């Protein structure tokens, strides 16, 4: 009986989530119809406990702005004054990490796990809560945790930002402004 009730609750939650997702158009659908979208990128707040690994929030902001202007399907125009923007991107860094060895995280069969375990590469992760707001309406258009990871032998702890900021900007473009697959 408990299993049946739990299954009904899960099914109802999934159906409600699917219905609300279909009611809210993806940002891509809305923004790609415009001739151009003026966007303001705020410097991300760093909510990570102090460690020896520091995020250069100015460099991260620059990489996000560069990724926005590089989009072809949505024409973004970066502005320096929030009051001139159509949308604003805000963020709070939740996690940043670097490891000398890549954790075993590729679970694609026994061969994939063995291959991932055999690799010895440096690993970096950056997680940020990102919000995209409609400046004029004051409405939240997108809010989610964006997670980027990089695994490479070329990355050192001192230079992790050169690798992770670009990757984070690419993941953000895909997750917040990419075409949603049905």
Secondary structure, DSSP 8 states (H G I E B T S, - for coil): -HHHHHHHHHHHHHHHHHHHHHHS--HHHHHTTSS-EEEEE---EE-S---S----HHHHHHHHHHHHHH-SSS-EEE-S-GGG-SEEEEEEEEEEEEESS------SHHHHHHHHHH---EEEEEEEEEEEEETTTTEEEEEEEEEEEEEESS--GGGHHHHHHHHHHHHHHHHHHS----
